[in-house]
Amino acid sequence: MSLDKKKFQWQKEKTPLDVRQYLANVPTASLVEELETREAVSTIYAEPYQDVKYSVNGPATVLIVTD
């Protein structure tokens, strides 16, 4: 899968600097907990040493968080 870096960069530039600075200090676990509450977010868990296969029919963004 290729990342549309131009699209990502545009979105990043539109985010106010103070918000990005604040979010940079928020623990990853807290960010993930908040994202999990959103309507358009699905969560798949993989236990330690467990292989999980998942397929997506996009458009989608897949985040792999190992924190």
N, C-alpha and C positions, 0 to 999 in steps of 0.2 A: 504494500500500500504506500502511495506517495503522499507527502504532506504538502498542501498548498501553502507554501511559506509566505507568499505575498498576501493571501487572505488573512493568515494568522498575524502577520506583521501589522496589517491595517487595523485589525481588531485591537491589538495590543496598544497601538498608538492612540486609539480613541478612548482608552481607559485612563481616567484621571490619574496623574502620578501619585497623589496621596493615597488613593485606593490601592494601587499596586504596591506601594511601600507598606501599607497596613497588612495586606494579604501575605506579603513576603514573611511576615513575622507570626502568622497564624500556623499552628502545627498542622501537618499534613492530615493527621487523624481527624482533626476538627473540620477541615475542608471536605474530606470524604464523607463524614457524617452529615454535613449540610447538603452535599450533592445527592446523597441517597434519599433525602426527603423530597426531592423534586419529582414532579409528575413524569417527565420525559426520561428519567434515569432508571436503568435496570442494574441490579447488582448481582454478580456471580462471585461466589467465594470459592477459593481453593485452599484446602487445609494444607499444612506443611507436608511436603513430599508427595502431594497429590497432583497428578496431571489432569488438567481440565481443557477440553476442546470446546470452542464456542465459535459460531459463525454469525456474521452480521450481513444483512442486506441493507446497504447504505441508502441514503447518506448517514454516516455515523462517525463518532469519534470514540476510540477505544483507549481508555486509560488503564495502565497496569500499575497498581500501587502495591509495593512490597514493604510498606512501612508499618 
